[in-house]
Amino acid sequence: MSDYKGVMVHCEVAEGKLAAIATELLGCGRKLADELGEELSAVLAGSEVSGLAQAAIAFGADKVYVVDDGLLKDYETDSYVTVIEKVAKQVMPQIIITGQTNTGRDLAPRLAFRLETAVTLDCVELAIDPDSKLLQQTKPVYGGNARAIFTSESMPQIATVRAKAMEPLARDDSRKGEVVNVDAGLDASAIRTKVMETVIEEVEGIKLEDANVIVTGGRGIGGPEGFKDLEELARLLKGAVGASRPPCDNGWVPDTMQVGLTGKIVSPELYIAVALSGSSQHLAGCSGSKNIVAVNKDPEANIFKEASYGVVGDWNKIVPAFTEKVKELLAG
Ligand SMILES: Cc1cc2nc3c(=O)[nH]c(=O)nc-3n(C[C@H](O)[C@H](O)[C@H](O)COP(=O)(O)OP(=O)(O)OC[C@H]3O[C@@H](n4cnc5c(N)ncnc54)[C@H](O)[C@@H]3O)c2cc1C
C-alpha cells in the first residue's frame, strides 16, 4: 500500500469545458485527499484540453496530468484506457475516481483489469475508513432498496461515482497547482473502434440528468395526453419530465425519459412520482433524490415507503389542483 499515494480523478470534458461530473469528483477527491493528508491529482485526456488544466486546479486539484492528443478527440475504449492506465502507472494513486457515466462505466472496469485491482461501480458516497485508511465505497444494492459499503485491499482502489451525488467546491481561480504534460504515445492502428457520428439528444427545456426537479409519470397516467399535465407542472417548477418503463414501452413518451435500472439514474432535489408503484427497478434510478413526493391512488403502493411526502388519490384531480396552486404562488 505504501507505494500508492494520493487520489486521482478522471476529469471528463463536455462541450469544451470540464463536465459537471468532473467538478463534483474534484470536490469529493479533495476531501478524500485532505483526510489522507495526500495529493489530489486530475487526469485530463482529450483533444485540445490543455486549456482546462487551470479549471481543474481551481476546482481542487493539486496536480493535473494533461494528455492532449488528436487521437483522443472522441472517447474510444482502446485509446482512453491506454492513456489513463499509463498515467495511473506513473502517478500510482491509491484511489482513482471516475464518473458513473457512459465513459466511466466503460473505462473503470477495464482500467481495474489492467491494473489488476477491483472496482466498485455506481457509488453515492465515498469516505476514508479512520482505522484502515481504506476507501469506504457506498453504493445502492438490491435495486436501490439497501446500501452497502465496500472496501478493497487491492491497490489502486477504483470507484465510479453517480452524477450529483457529490458537491463541487466553489471555483477558486487563485488556487495554484502543477500541470504535467504526458505524451499519449498512441498508435492509431491499435484503436479498433471509430466514432462515426455523434448524435446530440435534442431536449426541449432542462435535461433529465441536470434537473433539480423531476415530475415522473407511471403506467397510471394512462396515455400520452396525461404527460402534458406533468409537463405543465414541470415547466412551472423549472424541472423536467421523466417516466417509468411502461409509458416508454407503450410509446406514450420517448425512451430517453425512462428513469430506473435500465433507464437514467437521477438525483434531483425534488422527485414527484405520479401514478407509479415504486418497483425496485424504478427506484434504482431515483432513490438518490433528496425528496420524493408520491401521488398514487393505492395507499399500499411501495413508492410511499420511499417518499418523504405522499398524497393518496387520483392524479387527475391532484396534479391539476397542485399546478393551479403553484401558479397562484408564483404569481403572488
Ligand atoms: C430487468 C428489468 C429492468 C427494468 N427497468 C426498469 C426501469 O429502468 N424503470 C422502470 O420504471 N421500470 C423498469 N422495469 C419495470 C418494473 O419492474 C415495473 O414493471 C415498472 O417500474 C412499473 O411501472 P409503473 O410503476 O409505472 O407501473 P405499475 O407498477 O403498474 O404501477 C402503476 C401505479 O399507478 C397507480 N395508479 C393507477 N391509476 C392511478 C390514478 N388515476 N391516480 C393515481 N395513481 C394511479 C397504481 O395504483 C399503481 O401503483 C424493469 C423490469 C425489469 C425486469
The ligand as a Tripos MOL2 file, in Angstrom:
@<TRIPOS>MOLECULE
LIG
   53    58     1     0     0
SMALL
NO_CHARGES

@<TRIPOS>ATOM
      1 C1        -34.7060   -6.1180  -15.9780 C.3       1 LIG1
      2 C2        -35.7750   -5.1040  -15.7370 C.ar      1 LIG1
      3 C3        -35.4480   -3.7800  -15.8450 C.ar      1 LIG1
      4 C4        -36.4060   -2.8090  -15.6060 C.ar      1 LIG1
      5 N1        -36.0510   -1.4880  -15.6860 N.ar      1 LIG1
      6 C5        -36.9590   -0.5640  -15.3480 C.ar      1 LIG1
      7 C6        -36.6060    0.8260  -15.3400 C.ar      1 LIG1
      8 O1        -35.4730    1.2150  -15.6780 O.2       1 LIG1
      9 N2        -37.5300    1.7230  -14.9630 N.ar      1 LIG1
     10 C7        -38.8030    1.3600  -14.5870 C.ar      1 LIG1
     11 O2        -39.6030    2.2360  -14.2490 O.2       1 LIG1
     12 N3        -39.1600    0.0590  -14.6300 N.ar      1 LIG1
     13 C8        -38.2820   -0.8920  -15.0060 C.ar      1 LIG1
     14 N4        -38.6690   -2.1900  -15.0450 N.ar      1 LIG1
     15 C9        -40.1130   -2.5000  -14.8880 C.3       1 LIG1
     16 C10       -40.5380   -2.5910  -13.4360 C.3       1 LIG1
     17 O3        -40.3780   -3.9240  -12.9800 O.3       1 LIG1
     18 C11       -42.0250   -2.2180  -13.2760 C.3       1 LIG1
     19 O4        -42.8030   -3.0740  -14.0800 O.3       1 LIG1
     20 C12       -42.3330   -0.7850  -13.6280 C.3       1 LIG1
     21 O5        -41.4260    0.0990  -12.9530 O.3       1 LIG1
     22 C13       -43.7420   -0.4480  -13.2360 C.3       1 LIG1
     23 O6        -44.0540    0.8270  -13.7020 O.3       1 LIG1
     24 P1        -45.2190    1.6560  -13.0160 P.3       1 LIG1
     25 O7        -44.9270    1.8360  -11.5770 O.co2     1 LIG1
     26 O8        -45.4330    2.8570  -13.8370 O.co2     1 LIG1
     27 O9        -46.4870    0.7070  -13.2480 O.3       1 LIG1
     28 P2        -47.3320   -0.1180  -12.1990 P.3       1 LIG1
     29 O10       -46.4740   -0.9660  -11.3580 O.co2     1 LIG1
     30 O11       -48.4020   -0.7900  -12.9830 O.co2     1 LIG1
     31 O12       -47.9600    0.9950  -11.2540 O.3       1 LIG1
     32 C14       -48.9330    1.8960  -11.6710 C.3       1 LIG1
     33 C15       -49.3530    2.6570  -10.4160 C.3       1 LIG1
     34 O13       -50.2300    3.6970  -10.7840 O.3       1 LIG1
     35 C16       -51.2170    3.8160   -9.7760 C.3       1 LIG1
     36 N5        -52.3710    4.4700  -10.4090 N.ar      1 LIG1
     37 C17       -53.1530    3.9810  -11.4110 C.ar      1 LIG1
     38 N6        -54.0820    4.8890  -11.7670 N.ar      1 LIG1
     39 C18       -53.8960    5.9880  -10.9520 C.ar      1 LIG1
     40 C19       -54.5430    7.2300  -10.8320 C.ar      1 LIG1
     41 N7        -55.5540    7.5790  -11.6320 N.pl3     1 LIG1
     42 N8        -54.0910    8.0990   -9.9050 N.ar      1 LIG1
     43 C20       -53.0440    7.7820   -9.0740 C.ar      1 LIG1
     44 N9        -52.4050    6.5840   -9.1500 N.ar      1 LIG1
     45 C21       -52.8180    5.6980  -10.0870 C.ar      1 LIG1
     46 C22       -51.4760    2.4170   -9.3210 C.3       1 LIG1
     47 O14       -52.0300    2.3940   -8.0150 O.3       1 LIG1
     48 C23       -50.0820    1.7960   -9.3870 C.3       1 LIG1
     49 O15       -49.4280    1.9210   -8.1430 O.3       1 LIG1
     50 C24       -37.7380   -3.1800  -15.2850 C.ar      1 LIG1
     51 C25       -38.0620   -4.5400  -15.2040 C.ar      1 LIG1
     52 C26       -37.0960   -5.4870  -15.4130 C.ar      1 LIG1
     53 C27       -37.4640   -6.9320  -15.2980 C.3       1 LIG1
@<TRIPOS>BOND
     1     1     2 1
     2     2     3 ar
     3     2    52 ar
     4     3     4 ar
     5     4     5 ar
     6     4    50 ar
     7     5     6 ar
     8     6     7 ar
     9     6    13 1
    10     7     8 2
    11     7     9 ar
    12     9    10 ar
    13    10    11 2
    14    10    12 ar
    15    12    13 ar
    16    13    14 ar
    17    14    15 1
    18    14    50 ar
    19    15    16 1
    20    16    17 1
    21    16    18 1
    22    18    19 1
    23    18    20 1
    24    20    21 1
    25    20    22 1
    26    22    23 1
    27    23    24 1
    28    24    25 2
    29    24    26 1
    30    24    27 1
    31    27    28 1
    32    28    29 2
    33    28    30 1
    34    28    31 1
    35    31    32 1
    36    32    33 1
    37    33    34 1
    38    33    48 1
    39    34    35 1
    40    35    36 1
    41    35    46 1
    42    36    37 ar
    43    36    45 ar
    44    37    38 ar
    45    38    39 ar
    46    39    40 ar
    47    39    45 ar
    48    40    41 1
    49    40    42 ar
    50    42    43 ar
    51    43    44 ar
    52    44    45 ar
    53    46    47 1
    54    46    48 1
    55    48    49 1
    56    50    51 ar
    57    51    52 ar
    58    52    53 1
@<TRIPOS>SUBSTRUCTURE
     1 LIG1         1 GROUP 0 **** ****
